[in-house]
Amino acid sequence: MSSGSGPAQRVILAAQRLLKNLMDTGETRLRLAVIELQEERARLFSLLLLSGIALLLLAFGIGMLMLLVIVAFWQDHRLLAIGIAAAVLILSGILVALRVRAVSREPSLLRSTLARFSEDKELLDQTRIDHTRVGEKHEER
């Protein structure tokens, strides 16, 4: 008997092909994850740099505006002008802090990779269901 093309050999070859396909898919998903992490790192760096510059310029602008308001009302209502300016700054800071908290809770890391894994899982589930139906049809015969 020749074992070169028997059922056992075909099962082994099928298992090897399945394992190779799984490894190829895993490698592809891992590469996608690495690329996404690199893109996210670059995006985060530029976001931090631009945010820092914007905050610095905004702080100077608000300081100048506060100085203008206080000087304009120095004779009559200097304490009221200082109090209103402080209240506006504190309220603005609270609103910005709430917005930062909301943005930080949004998931963005590896979004595409996770979506691909979900698609792969759905395809595997559909394939398993299809094979189950084919097996049921063969049993009926």
Secondary structure, DSSP 4 states (H G I P E B T S, - for coil): ---SSSHHHHHHHHHHHHHHHHHHHHHHHHHHHHHHHHHHHHHHHHHHHHHHHHHHHHHHHHHHHHHHHHHHTHHHHHHHHHHHHHHHHHHHHHHHHHHHHHHHTS--TTHHHHHHHHHHHHHHHHHHHHHHHHHHHHHH-
